[in-house]
Amino acid sequence: MEMSERCVAIGECMLELSGNTGDYQLGFGGDTLNAAIYMARQGIPVGYLTALGDDPYSENMLDAWRAEGVSTSLVRRLPGRLPGFYIIETDEEGDRSFHYWRDSSPARELFDGPEGRDVLEQLLGFECLYLSGITLSLYTKDTLDMLLNFFHRYHDRGGSLVFDSNYRPGNWPSAESASTTFDRFLPFVKMALPSLEDEQLLHSGATADTVMERYRSFGVQEVVVKNGPGGCLAWADEDCAEVYRHTFIPVEPLDTTAAGDSFNGSYLTARMSGVSVVAALKIAHGVASLVVQHRGAIIPKG
């Protein structure tokens, strides 16, 4: 990966069937990959880090990412393996349901062996690393311990770790397990972009204010709590002493896939480009509002 690239998103991208029974379309999707694509479209040099197989479907995904301007030079290829797979269905209100086949996904072995450790060492040189709760759900306890040590080093060297909890109950033994894992990493997170809906699944009775205070208590320097049509709560210790409370003009969603991912990628791009918190929120909401009016995670260019 070229060192001119400023950010690396880490996670899993899977093959995706979307649509209605009997009329599915084959594509691909992954939360951190979605954010990386929207970052690339808005001008931030970004790469994606995952593990794929050596099959034609994996090759097609890599070609598509490169066409979007996302670097793939750190992607590991595991011989004889196939990427994970899921089906996404959308109801009349635009809400989604997912069905996964991912237990043997090569992304789970991204950091295994000497090659995985070499990848971690390369990540120390990048300005920003972006990952999610879905990313962390992929790995074994030993791998999480290794990542925790790495992010400690990365934090001490001045790197910016950006995190969205993006909690999916089916990926974890329990909400407590997920929350405990996230809490271990939060002291090394510089920017957090959680959704209130996810946080309420993790912490009963959570409000936007309590989520904000919880992340700040871990020392996170910038927090945006997303709440869909309800707007968001934002705070950055470099910009203000007050919490920004923003509401937005709602739109009628066709498909809410990647609403949060596109918001995150757009907000992070704006902030890395020197844009203020308020202006970044407006940009991110504008992109997310456009995305939810199209089907699929990645909308057509233009």
Residue, then its C-alpha position, 0 to 999 in steps of 0.5 A: m500500500e502506498m504510504s501516501e494513503r492516509c487511512v486503512a479500513i479493516g474488516e470483512c466483505m462478503l458476497e451478497l444476494s439482495g432483493n426478493t425471493g426468486d429475484y436476487q442480485l449478486g453483489f458484495g457488502g461489508d460495513t467497513l468496506n462500504a465506509a472505505i468506498y464512500m471515503a475514496r469517492q470523496g477524495i481521501p486515499v484509503g485502503y482496505l484490509t481483509a482476507l479473501g480466497d483465490d477464487p473468481y468471486s474474490e478476484n471480482m471483488l478486488d477489481a470492483w474495489r480498485a475501480e472505486g479507488v480503494s487500495t487492495s495491496l494489503v489484502r491477504r489471499l488464502p488458497g482454496r478458500l471462499p469469501g463469506f456469503y449473506i442474503i439481505e432482504t428489505d421490507e416495505e419500510g426499507d428495514r433489512s434482515f440478514h442471513y449469514w454463511r460466514d463461519s469459515s470466512p478467510a477474513r477470520e484468519l487475517f491476522d493469523g501466522p507470520e504474515g498476519r503479524d507482518v500486516l500489523e507492523q505495516l499498519l503502524g505507519f498510517e494516520c488513521l485506522y477504521l474498524s467496527g464491532i463487526t470487525l472485532s467479532l471475527y477474531t478469536k480471543d488470542t487474536l483480540d489480545m494481539l490486536l489490543n497490544f498493537f492498538h496500544r502501540y499504535h495509540d502511543r505513536g499518535g495514530s488515530l483509531v476510529f470505531d463504530s460499535n455496529y453491534r450485531p447480536g448474531n455475531w456474539p455469544s451475548a451483549e455482555s461479551a460484545s460490550t466487554t470486548f469493546d470496552r477493552f479497545l475504547p481507551f485507544v480509540k480517538m474517534a467513535l461513531p456509534s449508533l444509538e440503536d446499537e448501543q441500546l441493544l448493548h446497554s439497556g436504557a441508553t440515551a444519546d447523552t449517556v452513550m456520549e458520556r460513556y465514550r468520553s469516560f474512556g478518553v475518546q476525543e471525538v464522539v458522534v452518536k447517530n440516531g437516524p431520523g432523530g439526528c445526532l449528538a456530537w462532541a470533539d474536545e478540540d472544537c468545543a466544550e458544548v455538545y452539538r445537537h443536530t436534527f436533520i430533514p428526514v427523507e423517505p428511505l427505500d433501503t437503509t443499507a449502509a446509512g451508517d457506513s456512508f455517514n461514517g465514511s463521509y464524516l471521517t473524510a470531512r474531518m480528515s480534510g480539516v472541516s469543522v464538526v458542524a459542517a462535517l455532520k451536514i456533509a455526512h447526513g447529506v450523503a447518508s440521506l442520498v444513500v437510503q433513497h437507493r437500493g444497496a449499500i453502494i449507490p451509482k456514481g454521479 
